[in-house]
Amino acid sequence: MRSHLLLLIVFAFFVSLVFAVITKDDLREQVRFGGLLFAGFVATALVLGWLMFPFPL
Amino acid sequence: MRATAAEQTQTGGLVLLSLASWAIPGAGHLWLGRRSKGLVFLIALPLMFALGLKIQGRLFPFDMSEPLVALAALADLGIGLSYFLAGALGYGTGDVRAVTYEYGNAFVIVAGLLNLLVVIDACDVAMGRK
């Protein structure tokens, strides 16, 4: 498993899952909040990745 | 003012609950009867920790001369017994040359920190705050 995108997605999944289960009690709310968190993580990483693309390291 | 016997028993139970919850992720929730939550933590957190070790994450030593390394070690320790088990089995040596080294560290560290949040949540439930 060397794909950075895949690892990012797996990481976002685990963190979203635990946060959703900690903060919400109802299953539907957990799915909704967890999904929102997961999408936020992935979208933010992609947007930041594109914004940083022109900058050399 | 001295604590009453009931308060002492309650405090003792809370300490025991926190220890169990720290040692085995989700054990506190299972103890309190929140089975679905406990099972999610019991599966997800050790899996995240193991995945981090699999992709060359490192179990950081308690090196007080390097404050960031010591903090990372503290976060690693948050996962409980798995930390000692992995160390005893020779996992967590980490390979800094591996492409996934930093990802592995992020998985291992965050798994430990998330488990500490789970311990706090179990305490909140036990104290009737949630």
N, CA and C atoms of all chains as a GROMACS GRO file, in nm:
protein
  561
    1MET      N    1   0.087  -0.120   0.000
    1MET     CA    2   0.000   0.000   0.000
    1MET      C    3   0.090   0.124   0.000
    2ARG      N    4   0.116   0.177  -0.120
    2ARG     CA    5   0.206   0.292  -0.127
    2ARG      C    6   0.139   0.416  -0.185
    3SER      N    7   0.012   0.404  -0.223
    3SER     CA    8  -0.059   0.518  -0.280
    3SER      C    9  -0.090   0.620  -0.171
    4HIS      N   10  -0.041   0.741  -0.188
    4HIS     CA   11  -0.067   0.844  -0.088
    4HIS      C   12  -0.215   0.879  -0.080
    5LEU      N   13  -0.281   0.880  -0.196
    5LEU     CA   14  -0.424   0.913  -0.197
    5LEU      C   15  -0.503   0.807  -0.121
    6LEU      N   16  -0.470   0.680  -0.146
    6LEU     CA   17  -0.540   0.571  -0.078
    6LEU      C   18  -0.517   0.579   0.074
    7LEU      N   19  -0.394   0.604   0.113
    7LEU     CA   20  -0.363   0.615   0.256
    7LEU      C   21  -0.438   0.733   0.319
    8LEU      N   22  -0.445   0.843   0.245
    8LEU     CA   23  -0.519   0.961   0.293
    8LEU      C   24  -0.666   0.926   0.314
    9ILE      N   25  -0.722   0.851   0.218
    9ILE     CA   26  -0.863   0.814   0.227
    9ILE      C   27  -0.887   0.719   0.345
   10VAL      N   28  -0.796   0.623   0.362
   10VAL     CA   29  -0.809   0.528   0.475
   10VAL      C   30  -0.798   0.602   0.608
   11PHE      N   31  -0.701   0.694   0.616
   11PHE     CA   32  -0.682   0.773   0.738
   11PHE      C   33  -0.808   0.855   0.769
   12ALA      N   34  -0.859   0.923   0.666
   12ALA     CA   35  -0.980   1.006   0.683
   12ALA      C   36  -1.097   0.919   0.727
   13PHE      N   37  -1.105   0.797   0.673
   13PHE     CA   38  -1.215   0.707   0.709
   13PHE      C   39  -1.211   0.673   0.859
   14PHE      N   40  -1.093   0.632   0.907
   14PHE     CA   41  -1.082   0.593   1.048
   14PHE      C   42  -1.111   0.710   1.142
   15VAL      N   43  -1.054   0.825   1.111
   15VAL     CA   44  -1.074   0.941   1.199
   15VAL      C   45  -1.222   0.984   1.198
   16SER      N   46  -1.282   0.986   1.080
   16SER     CA   47  -1.424   1.025   1.071
   16SER      C   48  -1.512   0.926   1.146
   17LEU      N   49  -1.481   0.797   1.131
   17LEU     CA   50  -1.560   0.692   1.197
   17LEU      C   51  -1.558   0.711   1.349
   18VAL      N   52  -1.438   0.728   1.404
   18VAL     CA   53  -1.427   0.740   1.550
   18VAL      C   54  -1.493   0.869   1.600
   19PHE      N   55  -1.469   0.980   1.530
   19PHE     CA   56  -1.531   1.106   1.571
   19PHE      C   57  -1.684   1.098   1.565
   20ALA      N   58  -1.736   1.038   1.458
   20ALA     CA   59  -1.881   1.029   1.442
   20ALA      C   60  -1.941   0.944   1.554
   21VAL      N   61  -1.874   0.832   1.587
   21VAL     CA   62  -1.929   0.742   1.689
   21VAL      C   63  -1.917   0.806   1.829
   22ILE      N   64  -1.811   0.884   1.850
   22ILE     CA   65  -1.796   0.950   1.980
   22ILE      C   66  -1.903   1.058   1.998
   23THR      N   67  -1.923   1.140   1.895
   23THR     CA   68  -2.006   1.260   1.914
   23THR      C   69  -2.155   1.238   1.897
   24LYS      N   70  -2.193   1.136   1.820
   24LYS     CA   71  -2.336   1.114   1.794
   24LYS      C   72  -2.381   0.979   1.848
   25ASP      N   73  -2.508   0.973   1.893
   25ASP     CA   74  -2.560   0.848   1.947
   25ASP      C   75  -2.649   0.775   1.847
   26ASP      N   76  -2.719   0.850   1.764
   26ASP     CA   77  -2.810   0.790   1.668
   26ASP      C   78  -2.734   0.746   1.542
   27LEU      N   79  -2.767   0.628   1.490
   27LEU     CA   80  -2.694   0.573   1.376
   27LEU      C   81  -2.701   0.664   1.253
   28ARG      N   82  -2.820   0.717   1.228
   28ARG     CA   83  -2.835   0.804   1.110
   28ARG      C   84  -2.752   0.931   1.123
   29GLU      N   85  -2.749   0.985   1.244
   29GLU     CA   86  -2.667   1.105   1.268
   29GLU      C   87  -2.518   1.072   1.256
   30GLN      N   88  -2.483   0.952   1.303
   30GLN     CA   89  -2.342   0.910   1.292
   30GLN      C   90  -2.300   0.900   1.146
   31VAL      N   91  -2.386   0.840   1.065
   31VAL     CA   92  -2.355   0.823   0.922
   31VAL      C   93  -2.346   0.960   0.855
   32ARG      N   94  -2.438   1.049   0.889
   32ARG     CA   95  -2.442   1.181   0.828
   32ARG      C   96  -2.318   1.263   0.866
   33PHE      N   97  -2.291   1.267   0.996
   33PHE     CA   98  -2.177   1.346   1.044
   33PHE      C   99  -2.044   1.286   0.997
   34GLY      N  100  -2.036   1.152   1.004
   34GLY     CA  101  -1.914   1.084   0.960
   34GLY      C  102  -1.888   1.106   0.812
   35GLY      N  103  -1.994   1.098   0.733
   35GLY     CA  104  -1.981   1.119   0.588
   35GLY      C  105  -1.935   1.260   0.557
   36LEU      N  106  -1.994   1.354   0.630
   36LEU     CA  107  -1.959   1.496   0.610
   36LEU      C  108  -1.813   1.521   0.647
   37LEU      N  109  -1.772   1.462   0.757
   37LEU     CA  110  -1.634   1.477   0.804
   37LEU      C  111  -1.536   1.415   0.704
   38PHE      N  112  -1.572   1.295   0.659
   38PHE     CA  113  -1.486   1.224   0.564
   38PHE      C  114  -1.472   1.304   0.434
   39ALA      N  115  -1.585   1.352   0.383
   39ALA     CA  116  -1.582   1.431   0.259
   39ALA      C  117  -1.500   1.558   0.280
   40GLY      N  118  -1.515   1.618   0.398
   40GLY     CA  119  -1.440   1.740   0.429
   40GLY      C  120  -1.290   1.716   0.432
   41PHE      N  121  -1.251   1.605   0.494
   41PHE     CA  122  -1.108   1.570   0.501
   41PHE      C  123  -1.050   1.553   0.360
   42VAL      N  124  -1.118   1.472   0.280
   42VAL     CA  125  -1.066   1.438   0.147
   42VAL      C  126  -1.067   1.562   0.057
   43ALA      N  127  -1.177   1.635   0.059
   43ALA     CA  128  -1.187   1.755  -0.027
   43ALA      C  129  -1.081   1.858   0.012
   44THR      N  130  -1.064   1.880   0.143
   44THR     CA  131  -0.964   1.978   0.189
   44THR      C  132  -0.824   1.937   0.146
   45ALA      N  133  -0.793   1.808   0.159
   45ALA     CA  134  -0.660   1.760   0.120
   45ALA      C  135  -0.637   1.780  -0.030
   46LEU      N  136  -0.739   1.752  -0.109
   46LEU     CA  137  -0.725   1.768  -0.255
   46LEU      C  138  -0.709   1.916  -0.292
   47VAL      N  139  -0.790   2.000  -0.232
   47VAL     CA  140  -0.783   2.144  -0.262
   47VAL      C  141  -0.647   2.200  -0.220
   48LEU      N  142  -0.604   2.165  -0.098
   48LEU     CA  143  -0.472   2.214  -0.052
   48LEU      C  144  -0.360   2.160  -0.139
   49GLY      N  145  -0.375   2.035  -0.182
   49GLY     CA  146  -0.275   1.976  -0.271
   49GLY      C  147  -0.262   2.054  -0.400
   50TRP      N  148  -0.376   2.090  -0.459
   50TRP     CA  149  -0.375   2.168  -0.583
   50TRP      C  150  -0.320   2.308  -0.560
   51LEU      N  151  -0.356   2.369  -0.446
   51LEU     CA  152  -0.308   2.505  -0.418
   51LEU      C  153  -0.156   2.506  -0.397
   52MET      N  154  -0.103   2.397  -0.340
   52MET     CA  155   0.041   2.392  -0.314
   52MET      C  156   0.122   2.346  -0.435
   53PHE      N  157   0.051   2.300  -0.538
   53PHE     CA  158   0.119   2.244  -0.655
   53PHE      C  159   0.224   2.338  -0.716
   54PRO      N  160   0.196   2.470  -0.729
   54PRO     CA  161   0.295   2.556  -0.795
   54PRO      C  162   0.420   2.582  -0.709
   55PHE      N  163   0.411   2.556  -0.578
   55PHE     CA  164   0.524   2.590  -0.492
   55PHE      C  165   0.628   2.478  -0.490
   56PRO      N  166   0.751   2.509  -0.524
   56PRO     CA  167   0.855   2.406  -0.517
   56PRO      C  168   0.898   2.382  -0.372
   57LEU      N  169   0.937   2.258  -0.342
   57LEU     CA  170   0.985   2.228  -0.207
   57LEU      C  171   1.132   2.261  -0.192
   58MET      N  172  -1.241   1.836   5.339
   58MET     CA  173  -1.359   1.752   5.357
   58MET      C  174  -1.331   1.612   5.301
   59ARG      N  175  -1.361   1.509   5.379
   59ARG     CA  176  -1.331   1.372   5.336
   59ARG      C  177  -1.443   1.319   5.246
   60ALA      N  178  -1.402   1.240   5.148
   60ALA     CA  179  -1.500   1.182   5.058
   60ALA      C  180  -1.574   1.069   5.129
   61THR      N  181  -1.702   1.054   5.096
   61THR     CA  182  -1.779   0.945   5.156
   61THR      C  183  -1.741   0.813   5.091
   62ALA      N  184  -1.784   0.702   5.153
   62ALA     CA  185  -1.750   0.569   5.099
   62ALA      C  186  -1.806   0.552   4.958
   63ALA      N  187  -1.928   0.604   4.937
   63ALA     CA  188  -1.991   0.591   4.804
   63ALA      C  189  -1.911   0.666   4.698
   64GLU      N  190  -1.865   0.788   4.737
   64GLU     CA  191  -1.787   0.867   4.641
   64GLU      C  192  -1.654   0.799   4.609
   65GLN      N  193  -1.593   0.740   4.715
   65GLN     CA  194  -1.466   0.671   4.694
   65GLN      C  195  -1.483   0.551   4.603
   66THR      N  196  -1.595   0.475   4.625
   66THR     CA  197  -1.623   0.360   4.541
   66THR      C  198  -1.644   0.404   4.396
   67GLN      N  199  -1.718   0.517   4.380
   67GLN     CA  200  -1.746   0.569   4.246
   67GLN      C  201  -1.616   0.612   4.179
   68THR      N  202  -1.527   0.679   4.254
   68THR     CA  203  -1.400   0.722   4.199
   68THR      C  204  -1.314   0.603   4.160
   69GLY      N  205  -1.312   0.501   4.248
   69GLY     CA  206  -1.236   0.379   4.219
   69GLY      C  207  -1.287   0.311   4.092
   70GLY      N  208  -1.419   0.305   4.079
   70GLY     CA  209  -1.479   0.244   3.960
   70GLY      C  210  -1.443   0.321   3.835
   71LEU      N  211  -1.440   0.454   3.849
   71LEU     CA  212  -1.409   0.540   3.734
   71LEU      C  213  -1.264   0.520   3.690
   72VAL      N  214  -1.175   0.508   3.788
   72VAL     CA  215  -1.033   0.484   3.756
   72VAL      C  216  -1.017   0.350   3.686
   73LEU      N  217  -1.086   0.250   3.738
   73LEU     CA  218  -1.080   0.115   3.680
   73LEU      C  219  -1.136   0.117   3.537
   74LEU      N  220  -1.246   0.188   3.521
   74LEU     CA  221  -1.308   0.200   3.388
   74LEU      C  222  -1.214   0.268   3.290
   75SER      N  223  -1.149   0.376   3.336
   75SER     CA  224  -1.055   0.449   3.250
   75SER      C  225  -0.938   0.361   3.210
   76LEU      N  226  -0.886   0.285   3.307
   76LEU     CA  227  -0.773   0.197   3.279
   76LEU      C  228  -0.812   0.090   3.177
   77ALA      N  229  -0.930   0.031   3.197
   77ALA     CA  230  -0.976  -0.072   3.104
   77ALA      C  231  -0.996  -0.014   2.966
   78SER      N  232  -1.055   0.106   2.963
   78SER     CA  233  -1.082   0.172   2.834
   78SER      C  234  -0.953   0.208   2.762
   79TRP      N  235  -0.852   0.246   2.840
   79TRP     CA  236  -0.722   0.278   2.779
   79TRP      C  237  -0.653   0.151   2.729
   80ALA      N  238  -0.653   0.046   2.814
   80ALA     CA  239  -0.579  -0.077   2.782
   80ALA      C  240  -0.637  -0.145   2.659
   81ILE      N  241  -0.768  -0.155   2.654
   81ILE     CA  242  -0.835  -0.220   2.540
   81ILE      C  243  -0.935  -0.120   2.482
   82PRO      N  244  -0.906  -0.064   2.365
   82PRO     CA  245  -0.996   0.036   2.307
   82PRO      C  246  -1.141  -0.014   2.301
   83GLY      N  247  -1.233   0.065   2.352
   83GLY     CA  248  -1.375   0.028   2.348
   83GLY      C  249  -1.421  -0.050   2.470
   84ALA      N  250  -1.327  -0.097   2.553
   84ALA     CA  251  -1.366  -0.178   2.670
   84ALA      C  252  -1.455  -0.098   2.766
   85GLY      N  253  -1.427   0.030   2.779
   85GLY     CA  254  -1.508   0.114   2.868
   85GLY      C  255  -1.652   0.122   2.822
   86HIS      N  256  -1.672   0.141   2.693
   86HIS     CA  257  -1.807   0.149   2.639
   86HIS      C  258  -1.879   0.015   2.650
   87LEU      N  259  -1.805  -0.094   2.625
   87LEU     CA  260  -1.865  -0.228   2.638
   87LEU      C  261  -1.907  -0.251   2.783
   88TRP      N  262  -1.824  -0.208   2.877
   88TRP     CA  263  -1.851  -0.220   3.020
   88TRP      C  264  -1.981  -0.145   3.055
   89LEU      N  265  -1.997  -0.027   2.994
   89LEU     CA  266  -2.114   0.056   3.025
   89LEU      C  267  -2.238   0.016   2.945
   90GLY      N  268  -2.226  -0.090   2.868
   90GLY     CA  269  -2.341  -0.140   2.793
   90GLY      C  270  -2.363  -0.075   2.658
   91ARG      N  271  -2.269   0.007   2.614
   91ARG     CA  272  -2.281   0.069   2.480
   91ARG      C  273  -2.206  -0.019   2.381
   92ARG      N  274  -2.271  -0.130   2.349
   92ARG     CA  275  -2.202  -0.236   2.275
   92ARG      C  276  -2.159  -0.195   2.134
   93SER      N  277  -2.249  -0.127   2.062
   93SER     CA  278  -2.215  -0.096   1.922
   93SER      C  279  -2.097   0.002   1.916
   94LYS      N  280  -2.099   0.102   2.004
   94LYS     CA  281  -1.988   0.197   2.008
   94LYS      C  282  -1.860   0.126   2.048
   95GLY      N  283  -1.869   0.043   2.152
   95GLY     CA  284  -1.751  -0.030   2.199
   95GLY      C  285  -1.691  -0.119   2.092
   96LEU      N  286  -1.777  -0.186   2.016
   96LEU     CA  287  -1.727  -0.275   1.911
   96LEU      C  288  -1.657  -0.197   1.800
   97VAL      N  289  -1.714  -0.080   1.765
   97VAL     CA  290  -1.652   0.004   1.661
   97VAL      C  291  -1.511   0.043   1.706
   98PHE      N  292  -1.498   0.088   1.831
   98PHE     CA  293  -1.366   0.129   1.881
   98PHE      C  294  -1.272   0.008   1.892
   99LEU      N  295  -1.327  -0.103   1.936
   99LEU     CA  296  -1.246  -0.225   1.954
   99LEU      C  297  -1.186  -0.273   1.822
  100ILE      N  298  -1.259  -0.251   1.714
  100ILE     CA  299  -1.208  -0.296   1.583
  100ILE      C  300  -1.127  -0.186   1.515
  101ALA      N  301  -1.182  -0.065   1.512
  101ALA     CA  302  -1.121   0.042   1.431
  101ALA      C  303  -0.985   0.088   1.484
  102LEU      N  304  -0.973   0.108   1.614
  102LEU     CA  305  -0.849   0.167   1.666
  102LEU      C  306  -0.729   0.072   1.659
  103PRO      N  307  -0.741  -0.054   1.705
  103PRO     CA  308  -0.627  -0.145   1.686
  103PRO      C  309  -0.594  -0.168   1.539
  104LEU      N  310  -0.697  -0.167   1.454
  104LEU     CA  311  -0.673  -0.185   1.310
  104LEU      C  312  -0.592  -0.068   1.253
  105MET      N  313  -0.630   0.052   1.294
  105MET     CA  314  -0.557   0.172   1.249
  105MET      C  315  -0.412   0.168   1.299
  106PHE      N  316  -0.395   0.128   1.424
  106PHE     CA  317  -0.262   0.117   1.484
  106PHE      C  318  -0.178   0.013   1.409
  107ALA      N  319  -0.238  -0.104   1.385
  107ALA     CA  320  -0.166  -0.212   1.316
  107ALA      C  321  -0.130  -0.172   1.173
  108LEU      N  322  -0.222  -0.104   1.108
  108LEU     CA  323  -0.196  -0.058   0.971
  108LEU      C  324  -0.078   0.040   0.968
  109GLY      N  325  -0.074   0.128   1.068
  109GLY     CA  326   0.037   0.222   1.079
  109GLY      C  327   0.171   0.151   1.094
  110LEU      N  328   0.172   0.044   1.175
  110LEU     CA  329   0.296  -0.033   1.192
  110LEU      C  330   0.331  -0.108   1.064
  111LYS      N  331   0.228  -0.158   0.996
  111LYS     CA  332   0.250  -0.234   0.872
  111LYS      C  333   0.315  -0.147   0.764
  112ILE      N  334   0.280  -0.020   0.761
  112ILE     CA  335   0.336   0.067   0.657
  112ILE      C  336   0.458   0.145   0.711
  113GLN      N  337   0.529   0.080   0.799
  113GLN     CA  338   0.659   0.128   0.847
  113GLN      C  339   0.654   0.243   0.946
  114GLY      N  340   0.541   0.256   1.016
  114GLY     CA  341   0.535   0.355   1.124
  114GLY      C  342   0.626   0.312   1.238
  115ARG      N  343   0.663   0.408   1.320
  115ARG     CA  344   0.758   0.380   1.427
  115ARG      C  345   0.693   0.399   1.564
  116LEU      N  346   0.729   0.312   1.658
  116LEU     CA  347   0.690   0.334   1.797
  116LEU      C  348   0.801   0.418   1.860
  117PHE      N  349   0.772   0.541   1.887
  117PHE     CA  350   0.877   0.632   1.933
  117PHE      C  351   0.919   0.601   2.077
  118PRO      N  352   1.047   0.615   2.108
  118PRO     CA  353   1.094   0.591   2.246
  118PRO      C  354   1.071   0.717   2.332
  119PHE      N  355   1.071   0.698   2.463
  119PHE     CA  356   1.058   0.813   2.554
  119PHE      C  357   1.194   0.879   2.570
  120ASP      N  358   1.229   0.960   2.473
  120ASP     CA  359   1.358   1.029   2.474
  120ASP      C  360   1.334   1.174   2.515
  121MET      N  361   1.362   1.203   2.643
  121MET     CA  362   1.330   1.335   2.695
  121MET      C  363   1.421   1.445   2.640
  122SER      N  364   1.533   1.406   2.579
  122SER     CA  365   1.620   1.508   2.520
  122SER      C  366   1.560   1.559   2.389
  123GLU      N  367   1.464   1.483   2.333
  123GLU     CA  368   1.394   1.524   2.212
  123GLU      C  369   1.245   1.539   2.246
  124PRO      N  370   1.202   1.661   2.281
  124PRO     CA  371   1.064   1.678   2.329
  124PRO      C  372   0.957   1.628   2.231
  125LEU      N  373   0.978   1.648   2.102
  125LEU     CA  374   0.876   1.605   2.006
  125LEU      C  375   0.868   1.452   1.998
  126VAL      N  376   0.984   1.387   2.012
  126VAL     CA  377   0.986   1.240   2.012
  126VAL      C  378   0.915   1.188   2.137
  127ALA      N  379   0.939   1.254   2.250
  127ALA     CA  380   0.873   1.214   2.376
  127ALA      C  381   0.722   1.233   2.365
  128LEU      N  382   0.679   1.343   2.302
  128LEU     CA  383   0.534   1.366   2.285
  128LEU      C  384   0.473   1.260   2.193
  129ALA      N  385   0.546   1.226   2.086
  129ALA     CA  386   0.498   1.121   1.995
  129ALA      C  387   0.488   0.988   2.068
  130ALA      N  388   0.585   0.960   2.157
  130ALA     CA  389   0.583   0.835   2.234
  130ALA      C  390   0.460   0.833   2.325
  131LEU      N  391   0.430   0.949   2.385
  131LEU     CA  392   0.314   0.960   2.473
  131LEU      C  393   0.185   0.932   2.395
  132ALA      N  394   0.179   0.988   2.273
  132ALA     CA  395   0.062   0.966   2.188
  132ALA      C  396   0.053   0.819   2.148
  133ASP      N  397   0.167   0.758   2.114
  133ASP     CA  398   0.169   0.615   2.079
  133ASP      C  399   0.114   0.530   2.193
  134LEU      N  400   0.154   0.567   2.314
  134LEU     CA  401   0.116   0.492   2.434
  134LEU      C  402  -0.036   0.496   2.457
  135GLY      N  403  -0.101   0.594   2.399
  135GLY     CA  404  -0.246   0.609   2.415
  135GLY      C  405  -0.326   0.489   2.368
  136ILE      N  406  -0.269   0.407   2.284
  136ILE     CA  407  -0.344   0.292   2.230
  136ILE      C  408  -0.355   0.178   2.330
  137GLY      N  409  -0.277   0.186   2.440
  137GLY     CA  410  -0.292   0.087   2.547
  137GLY      C  411  -0.203  -0.034   2.532
  138LEU      N  412  -0.260  -0.152   2.562
  138LEU     CA  413  -0.180  -0.275   2.563
  138LEU      C  414  -0.118  -0.307   2.427
  139SER      N  415  -0.184  -0.266   2.320
  139SER     CA  416  -0.131  -0.293   2.185
  139SER      C  417   0.008  -0.235   2.169
  140TYR      N  418   0.034  -0.122   2.235
  140TYR     CA  419   0.165  -0.057   2.228
  140TYR      C  420   0.273  -0.153   2.281
  141PHE      N  421   0.248  -0.212   2.397
  141PHE     CA  422   0.346  -0.301   2.458
  141PHE      C  423   0.357  -0.432   2.380
  142LEU      N  424   0.242  -0.480   2.332
  142LEU     CA  425   0.240  -0.604   2.255
  142LEU      C  426   0.321  -0.589   2.127
  143ALA      N  427   0.298  -0.478   2.056
  143ALA     CA  428   0.370  -0.453   1.931
  143ALA      C  429   0.520  -0.441   1.957
  144GLY      N  430   0.555  -0.371   2.064
  144GLY     CA  431   0.696  -0.355   2.099
  144GLY      C  432   0.761  -0.489   2.132
  145ALA      N  433   0.688  -0.573   2.208
  145ALA     CA  434   0.742  -0.703   2.248
  145ALA      C  435   0.760  -0.795   2.127
  146LEU      N  436   0.673  -0.779   2.027
  146LEU     CA  437   0.681  -0.865   1.909
  146LEU      C  438   0.779  -0.810   1.805
  147GLY      N  439   0.840  -0.698   1.835
  147GLY     CA  440   0.943  -0.645   1.745
  147GLY      C  441   0.890  -0.555   1.634
  148TYR      N  442   0.762  -0.516   1.645
  148TYR     CA  443   0.706  -0.424   1.545
  148TYR      C  444   0.737  -0.279   1.587
  149GLY      N  445   0.720  -0.189   1.491
  149GLY     CA  446   0.734  -0.048   1.524
  149GLY      C  447   0.876   0.004   1.521
  150THR      N  448   0.963  -0.068   1.453
  150THR     CA  449   1.101  -0.016   1.441
  150THR      C  450   1.105   0.099   1.341
  151GLY      N  451   1.014   0.095   1.244
  151GLY     CA  452   1.004   0.204   1.145
  151GLY      C  453   1.122   0.205   1.050
  152ASP      N  454   1.095   0.243   0.927
  152ASP     CA  455   1.202   0.256   0.828
  152ASP      C  456   1.191   0.394   0.767
  153VAL      N  457   1.281   0.483   0.809
  153VAL     CA  458   1.271   0.622   0.768
  153VAL      C  459   1.285   0.640   0.617
  154ARG      N  460   1.342   0.539   0.551
  154ARG     CA  461   1.358   0.547   0.405
  154ARG      C  462   1.230   0.509   0.331
  155ALA      N  463   1.136   0.446   0.400
  155ALA     CA  464   1.014   0.400   0.335
  155ALA      C  465   0.928   0.520   0.294
  156VAL      N  466   0.864   0.509   0.178
  156VAL     CA  467   0.777   0.617   0.128
  156VAL      C  468   0.664   0.644   0.226
  157THR      N  469   0.619   0.538   0.293
  157THR     CA  470   0.501   0.550   0.379
  157THR      C  471   0.535   0.575   0.526
  158TYR      N  472   0.662   0.603   0.555
  158TYR     CA  473   0.706   0.620   0.695
  158TYR      C  474   0.622   0.725   0.770
  159GLU      N  475   0.609   0.844   0.709
  159GLU     CA  476   0.536   0.952   0.777
  159GLU      C  477   0.387   0.919   0.792
  160TYR      N  478   0.332   0.853   0.688
  160TYR     CA  479   0.192   0.811   0.698
  160TYR      C  480   0.176   0.711   0.812
  161GLY      N  481   0.271   0.618   0.821
  161GLY     CA  482   0.266   0.517   0.927
  161GLY      C  483   0.268   0.582   1.064
  162ASN      N  484   0.356   0.680   1.081
  162ASN     CA  485   0.363   0.752   1.208
  162ASN      C  486   0.230   0.823   1.237
  163ALA      N  487   0.172   0.885   1.134
  163ALA     CA  488   0.045   0.955   1.154
  163ALA      C  489  -0.063   0.856   1.199
  164PHE      N  490  -0.068   0.739   1.137
  164PHE     CA  491  -0.168   0.638   1.176
  164PHE      C  492  -0.148   0.595   1.321
  165VAL      N  493  -0.024   0.564   1.358
  165VAL     CA  494   0.005   0.512   1.492
  165VAL      C  495  -0.024   0.619   1.599
  166ILE      N  496   0.024   0.742   1.574
  166ILE     CA  497   0.006   0.850   1.670
  166ILE      C  498  -0.142   0.885   1.686
  167VAL      N  499  -0.211   0.899   1.574
  167VAL     CA  500  -0.352   0.940   1.580
  167VAL      C  501  -0.439   0.829   1.641
  168ALA      N  502  -0.404   0.703   1.616
  168ALA     CA  503  -0.480   0.593   1.679
  168ALA      C  504  -0.470   0.606   1.832
  169GLY      N  505  -0.350   0.637   1.882
  169GLY     CA  506  -0.332   0.654   2.026
  169GLY      C  507  -0.411   0.772   2.080
  170LEU      N  508  -0.406   0.883   2.008
  170LEU     CA  509  -0.478   1.003   2.054
  170LEU      C  510  -0.629   0.982   2.049
  171LEU      N  511  -0.676   0.914   1.946
  171LEU     CA  512  -0.820   0.887   1.937
  171LEU      C  513  -0.865   0.798   2.054
  172ASN      N  514  -0.779   0.702   2.091
  172ASN     CA  515  -0.815   0.616   2.204
  172ASN      C  516  -0.825   0.697   2.333
  173LEU      N  517  -0.740   0.798   2.347
  173LEU     CA  518  -0.751   0.883   2.467
  173LEU      C  519  -0.884   0.959   2.467
  174LEU      N  520  -0.929   1.002   2.348
  174LEU     CA  521  -1.060   1.067   2.339
  174LEU      C  522  -1.171   0.968   2.378
  175VAL      N  523  -1.154   0.843   2.336
  175VAL     CA  524  -1.253   0.740   2.369
  175VAL      C  525  -1.257   0.717   2.521
  176VAL      N  526  -1.141   0.721   2.585
  176VAL     CA  527  -1.136   0.706   2.732
  176VAL      C  528  -1.214   0.821   2.798
  177ILE      N  529  -1.191   0.943   2.750
  177ILE     CA  530  -1.261   1.060   2.807
  177ILE      C  531  -1.412   1.046   2.785
  178ASP      N  532  -1.451   0.998   2.667
  178ASP     CA  533  -1.593   0.980   2.638
  178ASP      C  534  -1.654   0.876   2.732
  179ALA      N  535  -1.581   0.766   2.756
  179ALA     CA  536  -1.631   0.663   2.846
  179ALA      C  537  -1.650   0.719   2.987
  180CYS      N  538  -1.556   0.804   3.031
  180CYS     CA  539  -1.568   0.868   3.163
  180CYS      C  540  -1.691   0.959   3.168
  181ASP      N  541  -1.711   1.034   3.061
  181ASP     CA  542  -1.828   1.123   3.054
  181ASP      C  543  -1.959   1.043   3.065
  182VAL      N  544  -1.963   0.931   2.994
  182VAL     CA  545  -2.082   0.847   3.000
  182VAL      C  546  -2.102   0.793   3.141
  183ALA      N  547  -1.993   0.746   3.201
  183ALA     CA  548  -2.002   0.688   3.336
  183ALA      C  549  -2.047   0.792   3.439
  184MET      N  550  -2.006   0.917   3.418
  184MET     CA  551  -2.041   1.024   3.513
  184MET      C  552  -2.176   1.087   3.483
  185GLY      N  553  -2.243   1.036   3.380
  185GLY     CA  554  -2.377   1.084   3.346
  185GLY      C  555  -2.378   1.216   3.272
  186ARG      N  556  -2.265   1.256   3.216
  186ARG     CA  557  -2.262   1.381   3.141
  186ARG      C  558  -2.316   1.364   3.000
  187LYS      N  559  -2.322   1.240   2.953
  187LYS     CA  560  -2.371   1.215   2.817
  187LYS      C  561  -2.486   1.115   2.820
   0.00000   0.00000   0.00000
